[in-house]
Amino acid sequence: MTRRGKIRAFFKVLSEHLGIEFVRGEQSGERPKYPFLSYKILSSDAGKEQEAVKTSELIDDDKLKKTSIRESALIVSISFFSDEKMYETLIELAEKAYAWVDSLTGYEAAKKIGIGVSVESPVQDRTVFFETEYEYRFGFDIKIRDKAIYTEIVETIDIDQLVENLRN
């Protein structure tokens, strides 16, 4: 599963737990009815979590399998949207999501998908004013950790044969 697929799978599980729809933030298309949650990738520090772990394995006499494993992380913003009538519900949804992400159940759900998730900020009021009315939002940020595995097969060189060919 791709990194994007893992993120979508995580938010699908979270939205099912909360009983609301989810969308990727700031995209065109129809929005779900209130309340709903959106996620937006704020930053990527791909490869900065740790140095790559590199291994080599001889497959046969003339091929070498080289593998590089690097942990990367994304900071993702989760926001819950509603109108004024559902203000209290919105706060409850954000707090329920926060508790789930920070729980053993959330940890196990993320692990099953193949990622690690941790809470990075408290629940915050993210309400915005649009010319004539407010859109009520609450949310928090999470860190999603993933491992990128790169593998390549390279041809080996028989040094003795090469030296002999150069001498002739």
N, C-alpha and C positions, 0 to 999 in steps of 0.2 A: 504494500500500500504506500502511495506517495505521502509526503509530508502534508500536503494540502488535504488529501483524503483522510489522514489521521486526525487532522484538526476538525474537519467536518464531522467525522464519526464521533469525536468527543462531544461536540456541541449538539449532535443529535441525541446522544444519551442524556446530556444535561437537560435539554429541552423536554424530552420525554419525562424525566424525573419531575420537572416543574409543571408539565401539562400545558406548555405554550409553544408557539412556533419560533423559529430562529432564522435569521438571514445574515449574510456577510455584510458588514457595514459599508456605507457609502458606495453603493452600486445602483445602477438604474434598474427599473422594474417595479412591479407592484410591491407595496409593503404589506405585511400581514396585519390583521386587525389587532387593536390593542387588547391586552398587553402582549408585547413580544420582546425577544432579546436579539441583540446583534453582537457580532464580534468583529474586531478590526485589528489587524497586525500593526503594531506601533513601531517595532524595531526588530532587527535580526542581528544577532551577533554570531552568525554561523562560524563555527570553528574556534571561537574564542573561549569557550567553556574549558577546554583542555587541549593539549597538544594531541596530534594524531598518534594512534598506536599503529605501527606498521609491522607487518609480518611478511615473510616469504616462505614459500613451500615448493619444493621440487616436485613437479607433476610426473615427468619422465625425464629421460636423458637430455632432451633438448627444449624443455619448456619449464618456466618458472611462474608460479601464481603469486602475484604481489597484492596484498590487501592493506588498505588504510581505513581505520575506523576513527571517526571524529565526532565528538558530541557537540551539538549546536543547540542554541536556545532562541526562542522568540518571546517577545513581550506582547501579549494580546490583551486588548481592552474589551471587557464585556459590559454592555449597557442594556438596560431594560427601559422600554418606552411605553408611555401611556398618556392619557389626557388627565385633566384635573380630577375627574370623577373617580379615577382609580389610583389616586396618589398613595393611599395607605397600602393598597395591594402591591403597588410597585416596590415600595420599601420592603415589604415582606418577601417578595420574590427575590430581590437582590440579596437579602440576608439569608434566605434559604439556599440560594445558589452558592453563596460564599461558604456557608457551613458544609454543603455537600462537597465542594471542591477541596475543602480543607479536612475532609473526613477520610476514614479508612475506606468507605464505600467509593468515594471519588477517586482515591488513590488506586484501588483495584480496577475500577472502570478504565482509567487511563492506562494502567499497566497492561490490561487485556488488549488495548488498541496498539500498544507498543511505544507509549510516550510517558514522560513524567510531567506532572503538573503541580505547581505550587502557587499560593496566593502571594501577590506582590504589593498590594495596597489595601487599605480599608475600603468599605463601602462608602461611596461619595455621592453627593447630589450633583448631577450633571445637567440640570435643567437648562434649556436654552429658550430665548425669546425670538420668535419669527414675526417681524413687522407688526402683527396684530394679536398674536396669542403665544402662549407658552407651550412648549412640548416638554413634558415632565420625563426626566431620566434619572436613574440611579445606576451605579455600576462600580466596578473595581477592575484591577488589572491582575493578570496571571502570567506566569512564566511556563512555557511549554518546552520541555527538553526532548531531544530526539537524537538518534545516532545515525550518521550518514556513513554508509559502507561503500567504498570504491574498490573494485577488483579489476585487475588487468593480467593478461597472460602475455609473457614476454619470452622471446626465443633466447635460449642460452647459447653461449659461444664456447666451443671446445678450444681452449687456449693452446694446447699442445699441437692440435691440427693446424691452427691459424699460424703459429710460429713456423711450423714445418713448411706450410705453403709459402710463407714470405721468404724463407731461405731458398726455395727452389726457383 
